[in-house]
Amino acid sequence: MRAHQHATVIKVQSISKSISGSRSKIHLAVDANGNPIEFIIRDGTTHDVKVVPDLIDGLNLEEIEVLCADHGDDSELLREKIKSTTTKANISKKYNSKSSNEYMDWYLYKIRH
């Protein structure tokens, strides 16, 4: 998301500078129907894997059966946070991971968007 040039005068902001200009990212958690239930706006240079645990903290994982996420969000911190509840993690492993994706429900993973 590009930020307007006059948005830089705001004191509390989540805007970062990059080569192509000022950027922000919207990290969004949605329900099974695609309706937003939680969001965080962060600067555009922070990697997703650092923001997802904060996003998950805003959710009540006791009411969620399956949490689907992209392989870019895969981290041990996130997996431990999900494992401590009754929620099942459906997050594909990163390409350079030594463990396999044998636990994955690929149908749910494909329709996660």
C-alpha positions as CSV (number, residue, x, y, z in Angstrom):
1,M,0.0,0.0,0.0
2,R,1.5,3.3,-1.0
3,A,1.2,6.1,1.6
4,H,0.4,9.6,0.6
5,Q,3.3,12.1,0.7
6,H,1.5,14.2,3.4
7,A,1.0,11.2,5.6
8,T,4.6,11.6,6.9
9,V,3.7,14.4,9.2
10,I,1.8,12.0,11.5
11,K,3.7,11.3,14.7
12,V,2.5,7.8,15.4
13,Q,2.8,5.9,12.2
14,S,3.6,2.6,10.5
15,I,5.2,4.0,7.4
16,S,8.6,2.9,6.2
17,K,10.8,4.3,3.4
18,S,11.8,2.0,0.5
19,I,13.3,2.5,-2.9
20,S,9.9,3.1,-4.5
21,G,8.6,5.4,-1.8
22,S,6.8,5.2,1.6
23,R,5.0,1.9,2.3
24,S,2.8,0.2,4.9
25,K,1.4,-3.3,5.1
26,I,-2.0,-4.4,6.3
27,H,-1.9,-7.8,8.0
28,L,-5.3,-9.3,8.0
29,A,-6.9,-12.3,9.7
30,V,-10.2,-13.5,8.2
31,D,-12.8,-16.1,9.1
32,A,-13.9,-19.0,6.9
33,N,-16.1,-16.7,4.8
34,G,-13.3,-14.2,4.1
35,N,-14.7,-11.6,6.5
36,P,-12.0,-9.6,8.4
37,I,-11.8,-10.4,12.1
38,E,-8.5,-8.8,13.1
39,F,-5.9,-6.6,11.4
40,I,-2.6,-4.9,12.1
41,I,-1.0,-2.1,10.1
42,R,2.8,-2.2,10.1
43,D,5.6,-0.6,8.1
44,G,6.3,-2.2,4.8
45,T,9.9,-3.3,5.5
46,T,9.0,-5.6,8.5
47,H,8.9,-9.3,7.5
48,D,5.5,-11.0,7.9
49,V,6.9,-13.7,10.2
50,K,7.6,-11.1,12.8
51,V,4.1,-9.6,12.7
52,V,1.9,-12.8,12.6
53,P,2.4,-13.7,16.3
54,D,1.1,-10.2,17.3
55,L,-1.9,-10.7,14.9
56,I,-2.6,-14.1,16.5
57,D,-2.5,-12.6,20.0
58,G,-5.6,-10.6,19.1
59,L,-7.6,-13.8,18.2
60,N,-9.3,-16.2,20.6
61,L,-7.8,-19.4,19.4
62,E,-10.1,-21.5,21.6
63,E,-12.9,-20.8,19.1
64,I,-10.9,-21.5,16.0
65,E,-10.7,-25.1,14.7
66,V,-8.1,-24.7,11.9
67,L,-5.7,-21.8,11.3
68,C,-4.4,-21.6,7.7
69,A,-1.4,-19.5,6.9
70,D,1.1,-19.1,4.0
71,H,4.5,-20.7,4.2
72,G,6.0,-17.1,4.6
73,D,4.3,-17.1,8.1
74,D,5.9,-20.3,9.2
75,S,7.9,-20.0,12.4
76,E,8.4,-22.1,15.5
77,L,7.1,-19.3,17.7
78,L,3.8,-19.3,15.8
79,R,3.6,-23.1,15.8
80,E,4.2,-23.3,19.6
81,K,1.5,-20.6,20.2
82,I,-1.0,-22.6,18.2
83,K,0.0,-25.9,19.7
84,S,-0.8,-24.6,23.2
85,T,-4.5,-24.4,22.3
86,T,-7.0,-26.8,20.6
87,T,-6.5,-25.2,17.2
88,K,-4.9,-27.2,14.4
89,A,-2.2,-25.4,12.4
90,N,-2.4,-25.8,8.6
91,I,0.8,-23.9,7.7
92,S,3.0,-25.2,5.0
93,K,6.7,-25.5,5.8
94,K,9.2,-23.2,4.1
95,Y,11.0,-24.5,1.1
96,N,14.3,-24.8,3.0
97,S,12.8,-26.7,5.9
98,K,14.1,-30.2,6.7
99,S,10.7,-31.5,7.8
100,S,7.9,-32.5,5.5
101,N,4.3,-31.3,4.9
102,E,2.7,-34.6,5.4
103,Y,0.2,-33.2,8.0
104,M,-1.2,-30.6,5.6
105,D,-4.8,-30.4,4.4
106,W,-4.0,-29.1,0.9
107,Y,-7.7,-28.5,0.1
108,L,-8.1,-26.1,3.0
109,Y,-4.7,-24.5,2.1
110,K,-5.8,-23.8,-1.5
111,I,-9.1,-22.2,-0.5
112,R,-7.5,-20.0,2.3
113,H,-7.9,-16.9,0.3
